[in-house]
């Protein structure tokens, strides 16, 4: 079941009201042990610590996270290596509003994925210390296979093909592919309307396959990041942009010249990407996910990130495994 498709149906009607919430969303930050460890460029440490009410709530959620019992992190395990290092190396992004977005005024990253990565770091290390490496749809698998990162939190859809290359914990969230167009564009309502038109998506995403199936005569433009895709749409270089509806909703919340169409065309289960062949680490991360879902932490994070733009209670998280 696509648990987020229905809650995003009203995104288009809420775009005007969403602008008032942008500051709170952008400033929801992930947490660190030091205010000086803000993630300003790839490879630096993500951090919380702003003075907004929403940020304080996220900070408190992370502060309340209990570290894993010592028996869950045996000597010689991946988790013990991370704990000894004192930092969780995270593959992520700085351009996905509501999920993982860099606030240029503070140099800090906030959102659903950013907060979850901090919670996992707190669980393993005892302190919410992460080091962010920017990833794209085309680079995630290589970074995991090369052990350049410990985990990828990047709206990373689990697919059979990807599961042959890397491991996944979760899924921890369910989304669906949707369309975004410029305000005033009344020629595109569904995928069928993309016949002989130009459509944008991220390279390495699952969206290109859907386009080729539903609108085989459409011209596809590929870009590495959500920011590049959005800019191309705003510049009129394409008629529509297709990607996960949650990401598109984040774009619409911070850019009043675009709108998200209601329909979704897939189920996109997001997983935490892990290096392949490490069953023990995967069990630990899944155990942590089960814990934060059962104790209400997952719902609290959703409410203070994605839920700032989507009304109603938090959706039920998808079944792990």
C-alpha positions as CSV (number, residue, x, y, z in Angstrom):
1,X,0.0,0.0,0.0
2,X,1.2,3.5,-0.8
3,X,0.8,5.1,2.6
4,X,2.0,8.5,1.5
5,X,0.2,8.9,-1.8
6,X,-3.1,9.8,-0.1
7,X,-1.7,12.3,2.3
8,X,0.1,14.2,-0.5
9,X,-3.1,14.5,-2.6
10,X,-3.7,18.0,-1.2
11,X,-0.2,19.3,-1.8
12,X,-1.2,21.4,-4.8
13,X,-3.9,23.2,-2.8
14,X,-1.5,23.8,0.1
15,X,1.4,25.4,-1.8
16,X,0.4,28.9,-1.0
17,X,0.1,28.1,2.7
18,X,3.3,26.1,2.8
19,X,5.5,29.1,2.3
20,X,4.8,30.2,5.9
21,X,6.1,26.9,7.1
22,X,9.3,26.8,5.1
23,X,11.5,28.4,7.8
24,X,10.5,25.9,10.3
25,X,11.1,23.0,7.9
26,X,14.5,24.2,6.8
27,X,15.7,24.7,10.3
28,X,14.7,21.3,11.6
29,X,18.3,20.0,12.0
30,X,20.1,16.9,12.8
31,X,22.0,16.8,16.1
32,X,25.6,16.7,17.1
33,X,27.6,17.0,20.3
34,X,29.1,20.3,19.3
35,X,27.5,23.4,17.7
36,X,30.7,23.9,15.7
37,X,30.2,20.7,13.7
38,X,27.7,22.0,11.2
39,X,27.6,20.3,7.8
40,X,28.5,23.1,5.4
41,X,30.2,21.1,2.7
42,X,30.4,17.4,1.7
43,X,32.4,15.4,4.3
44,X,31.5,17.6,7.3
45,X,29.4,16.7,10.3
46,X,25.7,17.3,10.3
47,X,24.4,19.1,13.3
48,X,21.3,20.5,15.0
49,X,21.2,23.3,17.6
50,X,19.2,26.1,16.2
51,X,16.8,28.0,18.5
52,X,13.5,27.3,16.7
53,X,10.8,25.4,18.5
54,X,10.8,22.6,15.9
55,X,14.6,22.2,16.1
56,X,14.3,21.9,19.9
57,X,11.8,19.2,19.5
58,X,14.1,17.2,17.2
59,X,17.0,17.9,19.5
60,X,15.0,16.4,22.4
61,X,13.9,13.4,20.4
62,X,17.6,12.7,19.6
63,X,18.6,13.4,23.2
64,X,16.1,10.8,24.4
65,X,17.4,8.1,22.2
66,X,19.0,5.3,24.3
67,X,22.3,3.8,23.1
68,X,22.3,0.1,22.1
69,X,23.1,-2.4,24.8
70,X,26.7,-3.5,24.8
71,X,25.6,-7.0,23.9
72,X,24.2,-5.8,20.6
73,X,27.6,-4.4,19.5
74,X,30.1,-7.3,19.9
75,X,33.8,-6.8,19.5
76,X,34.9,-6.9,15.9
77,X,31.5,-6.0,14.5
78,X,30.9,-3.2,12.1
79,X,29.0,-1.4,14.8
80,X,31.9,-1.7,17.2
81,X,34.2,-0.2,14.5
82,X,31.8,2.8,14.1
83,X,31.6,3.2,17.8
84,X,35.3,3.2,18.3
85,X,35.7,5.8,15.4
86,X,33.1,8.0,17.1
87,X,31.3,9.0,13.9
88,X,28.8,7.4,11.6
89,X,29.7,8.0,8.0
90,X,26.5,8.8,6.2
91,X,25.8,9.0,2.5
92,X,23.1,11.6,2.0
93,X,22.0,14.8,0.3
94,X,21.6,18.5,1.1
95,X,18.9,19.3,-1.5
96,X,15.8,17.3,-0.5
97,X,13.4,19.6,1.4
98,X,11.5,17.8,4.2
99,X,14.1,14.9,4.0
100,X,17.6,16.3,4.0
101,X,18.0,20.0,3.2
102,X,21.0,22.3,3.8
103,X,20.0,25.7,5.4
104,X,22.6,28.0,3.9
105,X,22.0,30.6,6.6
106,X,23.0,28.2,9.4
107,X,25.1,25.6,7.5
108,X,23.0,22.8,9.1
109,X,21.0,20.0,7.5
110,X,17.4,19.2,8.6
111,X,14.6,16.8,7.6
112,X,13.3,13.3,8.1
113,X,16.4,11.4,6.7
114,X,18.8,13.7,8.4
115,X,17.2,13.2,11.8
116,X,17.0,9.4,11.4
117,X,20.7,9.3,10.6
118,X,21.5,11.2,13.8
119,X,19.3,8.8,15.8
120,X,21.2,5.8,14.4
121,X,24.5,7.4,15.3
122,X,23.2,8.1,18.8
123,X,22.1,4.4,19.1
124,X,25.5,3.0,18.0
125,X,28.0,5.5,19.3
126,X,26.1,7.1,22.2
127,X,26.5,10.5,20.6
128,X,24.7,11.8,17.5
129,X,27.8,12.4,15.4
130,X,27.6,11.9,11.7
131,X,29.9,12.8,8.8
132,X,28.0,13.5,5.6
133,X,29.2,12.6,2.1
134,X,27.0,13.9,-0.7
135,X,25.5,11.1,-2.9
136,X,23.5,11.0,-6.1
137,X,21.3,8.3,-7.5
138,X,24.2,7.2,-9.7
139,X,26.9,7.0,-6.9
140,X,25.1,5.4,-3.9
141,X,26.0,1.8,-4.7
142,X,29.6,2.5,-5.4
143,X,30.1,4.3,-2.2
144,X,28.6,1.5,-0.2
145,X,30.5,-1.2,-2.0
146,X,33.7,0.7,-1.4
147,X,32.8,1.2,2.3
148,X,33.2,4.9,1.8
149,X,30.1,5.4,3.9
150,X,28.5,3.2,6.6
151,X,24.9,3.9,5.6
152,X,22.9,5.8,3.0
153,X,19.9,7.9,4.0
154,X,18.8,9.5,0.8
155,X,15.2,8.6,-0.2
156,X,16.7,5.4,-1.5
157,X,14.1,3.1,-3.1
158,X,14.6,-0.6,-2.5
159,X,14.5,-2.5,-5.8
160,X,15.5,-6.1,-6.7
161,X,18.3,-4.8,-8.9
162,X,19.8,-2.7,-6.2
163,X,19.4,-5.4,-3.7
164,X,21.8,-7.6,-5.7
165,X,24.5,-5.0,-5.3
166,X,24.0,-3.6,-1.8
167,X,22.1,-4.5,1.4
168,X,19.1,-2.6,2.7
169,X,17.6,-2.1,6.2
170,X,13.9,-1.3,6.3
171,X,12.0,-0.2,4.4
172,X,11.4,2.8,6.8
173,X,9.1,4.9,4.5
174,X,6.8,4.4,1.5
175,X,6.4,7.0,-1.2
176,X,5.3,7.0,-4.9
177,X,6.5,8.5,-8.2
178,X,4.5,11.7,-9.2
179,X,4.7,14.6,-11.6
180,X,5.7,18.2,-10.9
181,X,5.0,21.0,-13.4
182,X,5.3,24.8,-13.6
183,X,2.4,26.8,-12.2
184,X,0.1,27.6,-15.1
185,X,0.9,24.4,-17.1
186,X,-2.5,22.9,-17.8
187,X,-1.4,20.5,-20.6
188,X,0.0,17.8,-18.3
189,X,-2.2,16.0,-15.9
190,X,-1.0,12.3,-16.1
191,X,1.9,10.4,-17.6
192,X,-0.2,9.8,-20.7
193,X,0.0,13.6,-21.3
194,X,3.8,13.4,-21.7
195,X,3.4,12.0,-25.2
196,X,6.0,13.7,-27.4
197,X,6.9,16.1,-24.5
198,X,10.1,16.5,-22.5
199,X,10.3,15.1,-19.0
200,X,13.1,15.4,-16.4
201,X,14.2,12.9,-13.8
202,X,17.3,12.0,-11.8
203,X,19.9,9.7,-13.4
204,X,19.9,6.4,-11.7
205,X,16.3,6.7,-10.4
206,X,13.5,4.3,-11.0
207,X,11.4,7.0,-12.8
208,X,12.9,6.6,-16.3
209,X,11.5,3.0,-16.5
210,X,8.0,4.3,-15.8
211,X,8.3,7.0,-18.4
212,X,9.5,4.6,-21.1
213,X,6.5,2.3,-20.3
214,X,3.7,4.9,-20.0
215,X,4.9,7.6,-22.5
216,X,7.4,5.9,-24.8
217,X,7.6,8.9,-27.2
218,X,8.6,11.3,-24.4
219,X,12.1,12.8,-24.4
220,X,13.9,12.1,-21.1
221,X,16.4,14.6,-19.6
222,X,18.6,13.2,-16.8
223,X,20.3,15.2,-14.1
224,X,22.3,14.1,-11.0
225,X,20.4,16.0,-8.3
226,X,17.0,17.2,-7.4
227,X,18.2,20.8,-7.5
228,X,19.4,20.5,-11.1
229,X,16.1,18.8,-12.1
230,X,14.0,21.5,-10.4
231,X,16.0,24.3,-12.0
232,X,15.6,22.8,-15.4
233,X,11.8,22.6,-14.9
234,X,11.7,26.2,-13.7
235,X,13.8,27.3,-16.7
236,X,11.2,25.8,-19.1
237,X,13.6,23.2,-20.4
238,X,11.0,20.4,-19.9
239,X,7.3,20.0,-19.5
240,X,7.3,18.0,-16.3
241,X,9.6,16.5,-13.6
242,X,8.9,13.0,-12.3
243,X,10.3,11.7,-9.0
244,X,9.1,10.6,-5.6
245,X,6.1,12.7,-4.5
246,X,7.6,13.5,-1.1
247,X,10.6,15.1,-2.7
248,X,8.4,17.0,-5.2
249,X,6.2,18.2,-2.3
250,X,9.3,19.6,-0.7
251,X,10.2,21.5,-3.9
252,X,6.7,23.0,-4.0
253,X,6.9,24.0,-0.4
254,X,9.9,26.2,-1.1
255,X,9.2,27.2,-4.7
256,X,5.9,28.9,-5.5
257,X,6.3,28.6,-9.2
258,X,5.9,24.8,-9.3
259,X,3.1,22.5,-8.3
260,X,2.8,18.7,-7.6
261,X,0.1,16.7,-9.4
262,X,-2.0,14.4,-7.2
263,X,-1.7,11.0,-8.9
264,X,1.1,8.6,-8.0
265,X,2.4,5.8,-10.3
266,X,4.4,3.4,-8.1
267,X,5.2,2.3,-4.7
268,X,8.6,3.5,-3.6
269,X,9.8,1.8,-0.4
270,X,12.7,3.7,1.1
271,X,15.5,1.7,2.6
272,X,18.7,2.5,4.5
273,X,21.5,1.5,2.1
274,X,24.2,-0.7,3.8
275,X,27.5,-2.2,2.5
276,X,26.8,-5.7,1.1
277,X,27.4,-8.9,2.9
278,X,27.3,-7.7,6.5
279,X,24.3,-9.5,8.0
280,X,25.1,-8.6,11.5
281,X,25.1,-4.8,10.8
282,X,21.8,-5.2,8.9
283,X,20.2,-7.0,11.8
284,X,21.3,-4.2,14.2
285,X,19.9,-1.4,12.0
286,X,16.6,-3.3,11.5
287,X,16.4,-3.9,15.2
288,X,16.9,-0.1,15.8
289,X,14.2,0.7,13.2
290,X,11.8,-1.7,14.9
291,X,12.5,0.0,18.2
292,X,11.9,3.6,17.1
293,X,8.8,2.6,15.3
294,X,7.4,0.7,18.3
295,X,8.2,3.4,20.9
296,X,6.8,6.3,18.8
297,X,10.1,8.0,17.9
298,X,9.6,7.4,14.2
299,X,6.2,9.1,14.3
300,X,7.6,12.1,16.3
301,X,10.3,12.6,13.7
302,X,7.8,12.4,10.9
303,X,5.5,15.0,12.6
304,X,8.4,17.5,13.0
305,X,9.7,17.1,9.5
306,X,7.4,15.8,6.7
307,X,4.4,16.5,9.0
308,X,5.0,20.2,9.0
309,X,3.7,20.2,5.4
310,X,1.3,17.3,5.5
311,X,-1.7,17.5,7.9
312,X,-3.0,14.6,9.9
313,X,-1.4,11.9,12.0
314,X,1.8,10.2,11.0
315,X,1.3,7.2,8.6
316,X,2.0,3.7,9.6
317,X,5.6,2.8,8.6
318,X,5.9,0.0,6.2
319,X,6.7,-3.5,7.5
320,X,10.4,-4.0,7.9
321,X,11.8,-6.7,5.6
